[in-house]
Structure formats: structure tokens, C-alpha cells
Amino acid sequence: MGVGMTEAETAGSGTQRGPSTRGPSFGTPVDPAADWVRFGAVMMVVVGAFSAFEGVTALATPDTYVTFQGTVLALDLSVWAWVHIVLGTLVFLSGLGLLRDAESGWARIAGVTVVGLSMLMQLAWLSAAPIWSIIMITLDMLVLRALVVIGGEHAVGRR
């Protein structure tokens, strides 16, 4: 303690370093379920951006992808490119919505829906870009885990 200072004055002066009661977010309670949803939302933003970029790449350089006579599952490569762009944008926007409100049941249901569609799209795209599709399916599975398999008060359908 400083000379002439009482214990209360020393505690408030910042000279003593005791254990802090504040968490990593400055006093707000930590909720692991909401953190998983936020993780899923961030991953959705990344996966959506990747998917849209993949669509733009397919439009710009169609020779990059392995196709059978210019088609993937009987659809022209440019159709698949636009499907990637549109669905990737929807995944991206849903992820931003979840980042804004991680507790929203409707945003999580929308997220699960568009990520499920993204997984199906990547499965169909598997013959054109096998390694990339497997990576994207794995990331989509992580997002689904984050949005669906959580407990506590933030589980979808719980009241």
C-alpha cells in the first residue's frame, strides 16, 4: 500500500492486482450454445463466399472443371455456376443474419435449410470438383452441427 492510503483507497487506485470477476467479454455471461451458433454463422459467411466465388470461377474459366461434354448432371456448366452464386449468396446472407441475432429460431431454421441445400449442391458438383466439394461438404457439416446439435435454452423448438 502507498504511504498514507487506506486499504479502500488502494483497492480503487489500481495498484493491487487481484483476480478479476469479469469474463472475456467484460462481464457478460458466457453461453456456449450461443457461441456455437455464432461459430456456425461465421462458417456460413465463409462457406457462402466460397460457394459464390466457385460459381464466378465456373463462369469465368469453365475449363477448370471436369465435365462430360460441358455438363454436370445434365445441366450446363453456366447453370451450375449461377446455382452456386445464388445459393452461396443465400448462405452468406443467412450467416450474417445469424451473426446479428444468434438466438433467432427462424434464422437458424433458414440457415439449416440453405446449408442443407448447399450440401446437396456440392454432392451433385462432386464429379466436377471432387476435392473442393468434399471440403465444402465437410464445412457444411460443421455448420449444421453448430446450428442443430446444441442444448440449453437456445435449442430450436424449446420454450
C-alpha positions as CSV (number, residue, x, y, z in Angstrom):
1,M,0.0,0.0,0.0
2,G,1.1,3.6,-0.6
3,V,2.1,5.8,2.2
4,G,-0.9,7.4,4.0
5,M,-3.5,5.5,1.9
6,T,-6.2,3.3,3.4
7,E,-7.0,-0.2,2.1
8,A,-10.1,1.1,0.3
9,E,-8.2,3.8,-1.5
10,T,-5.5,1.3,-2.5
11,A,-8.1,-1.1,-3.9
12,G,-9.7,1.6,-6.0
13,S,-6.4,3.0,-7.3
14,G,-5.5,0.1,-9.5
15,T,-2.2,-0.7,-7.7
16,Q,-3.3,-4.1,-6.5
17,R,-3.8,-6.9,-9.0
18,G,-6.4,-9.3,-7.7
19,P,-8.4,-12.0,-9.6
20,S,-10.8,-10.4,-12.0
21,T,-14.5,-11.4,-11.9
22,R,-15.0,-10.3,-15.5
23,G,-15.1,-12.8,-18.3
24,P,-13.6,-12.5,-21.7
25,S,-16.4,-10.3,-22.8
26,F,-16.2,-7.8,-19.9
27,G,-18.8,-9.1,-17.5
28,T,-21.4,-10.6,-19.8
29,P,-22.3,-14.2,-19.1
30,V,-20.7,-16.8,-21.3
31,D,-23.2,-19.0,-23.2
32,P,-21.6,-22.0,-25.0
33,A,-24.8,-22.7,-27.0
34,A,-24.9,-19.2,-28.4
35,D,-21.2,-19.3,-29.1
36,W,-21.7,-22.5,-31.2
37,V,-24.4,-20.7,-33.2
38,R,-22.1,-17.7,-33.7
39,F,-19.4,-20.1,-34.9
40,G,-21.9,-21.6,-37.3
41,A,-22.8,-18.2,-38.6
42,V,-19.2,-17.2,-39.2
43,M,-18.7,-20.5,-41.1
44,M,-21.8,-19.8,-43.1
45,V,-20.4,-16.5,-44.2
46,V,-17.1,-18.2,-45.2
47,V,-18.8,-21.1,-47.0
48,G,-21.3,-18.8,-48.8
49,A,-18.5,-16.6,-50.0
50,F,-16.5,-19.6,-51.2
51,S,-19.5,-21.1,-53.0
52,A,-20.3,-17.8,-54.7
53,F,-16.7,-17.5,-55.7
54,E,-16.8,-21.0,-57.1
55,G,-19.7,-20.0,-59.2
56,V,-17.9,-17.0,-60.6
57,T,-14.9,-19.1,-61.3
58,A,-17.0,-21.6,-63.2
59,L,-18.4,-18.8,-65.3
60,A,-15.1,-17.1,-65.9
61,T,-12.9,-20.2,-66.5
62,P,-15.1,-23.2,-67.4
63,D,-12.1,-25.3,-68.5
64,T,-11.1,-25.5,-64.8
65,Y,-13.8,-28.1,-64.1
66,V,-14.1,-31.7,-65.2
67,T,-17.3,-32.1,-67.1
68,F,-18.9,-34.6,-69.5
69,Q,-19.5,-32.7,-72.8
70,G,-19.8,-29.4,-70.9
71,T,-22.4,-30.6,-68.5
72,V,-22.6,-31.6,-64.8
73,L,-25.5,-33.9,-64.1
74,A,-27.2,-33.0,-67.4
75,L,-27.1,-29.2,-66.6
76,D,-24.9,-26.8,-68.5
77,L,-21.9,-25.6,-66.5
78,S,-23.2,-22.0,-66.6
79,V,-26.4,-23.1,-64.9
80,W,-24.4,-24.7,-62.1
81,A,-22.3,-21.6,-61.8
82,W,-25.4,-19.5,-61.3
83,V,-26.8,-22.0,-58.8
84,H,-23.5,-21.7,-56.9
85,I,-23.7,-17.9,-56.9
86,V,-27.3,-17.7,-55.8
87,L,-27.1,-20.4,-53.1
88,G,-23.8,-19.1,-51.9
89,T,-25.2,-15.7,-51.5
90,L,-28.2,-17.1,-49.6
91,V,-25.9,-19.0,-47.3
92,F,-23.7,-15.8,-46.8
93,L,-26.8,-13.6,-46.0
94,S,-28.2,-16.2,-43.6
95,G,-24.9,-16.3,-41.8
96,L,-24.9,-12.5,-41.5
97,G,-28.5,-12.8,-40.1
98,L,-27.4,-15.3,-37.5
99,L,-24.4,-13.1,-36.5
100,R,-26.9,-10.3,-35.9
101,D,-29.2,-12.5,-33.8
102,A,-27.8,-15.9,-32.7
103,E,-30.8,-16.7,-30.7
104,S,-33.3,-16.4,-33.5
105,G,-35.0,-19.7,-34.2
106,W,-36.2,-18.6,-37.6
107,A,-32.7,-17.5,-38.7
108,R,-31.3,-20.9,-37.5
109,I,-34.0,-22.8,-39.4
110,A,-33.3,-20.7,-42.5
111,G,-29.6,-21.4,-42.0
112,V,-30.1,-25.2,-41.7
113,T,-32.3,-25.1,-44.9
114,V,-29.8,-23.2,-47.1
115,V,-26.8,-25.2,-45.7
116,G,-28.6,-28.4,-46.4
117,L,-29.3,-27.3,-49.9
118,S,-25.6,-26.3,-50.2
119,M,-24.6,-29.8,-49.2
120,L,-26.8,-31.3,-51.8
121,M,-25.4,-28.9,-54.4
122,Q,-21.8,-29.8,-53.5
123,L,-22.7,-33.5,-53.7
124,A,-24.0,-33.1,-57.2
125,W,-20.9,-31.0,-58.0
126,L,-18.7,-33.8,-56.8
127,S,-17.8,-35.1,-60.3
128,A,-16.7,-31.6,-61.5
129,A,-14.5,-30.7,-58.5
130,P,-14.1,-33.7,-56.2
131,I,-11.6,-32.4,-53.6
132,W,-13.2,-29.0,-53.3
133,S,-16.7,-30.5,-53.0
134,I,-15.6,-32.8,-50.2
135,I,-14.0,-29.8,-48.3
136,M,-17.2,-27.8,-48.7
137,I,-19.4,-30.7,-47.6
138,T,-17.3,-31.1,-44.5
139,L,-17.6,-27.3,-43.7
140,D,-21.3,-27.5,-44.3
141,M,-21.5,-30.4,-41.8
142,L,-19.7,-28.3,-39.2
143,V,-22.2,-25.5,-39.7
144,L,-25.1,-27.9,-39.3
145,R,-23.6,-29.3,-36.1
146,A,-23.2,-25.8,-34.8
147,L,-26.8,-24.8,-35.7
148,V,-28.6,-28.0,-34.7
149,V,-26.7,-30.1,-32.1
150,I,-26.7,-27.6,-29.2
151,G,-28.6,-27.9,-26.0
152,G,-29.7,-25.4,-23.3
153,E,-32.2,-22.6,-23.6
154,H,-31.3,-21.8,-27.2
155,A,-32.3,-25.1,-28.8
156,V,-34.7,-24.7,-31.6
157,G,-38.2,-25.7,-30.5
158,R,-37.5,-25.4,-26.8
159,R,-39.6,-22.9,-24.8
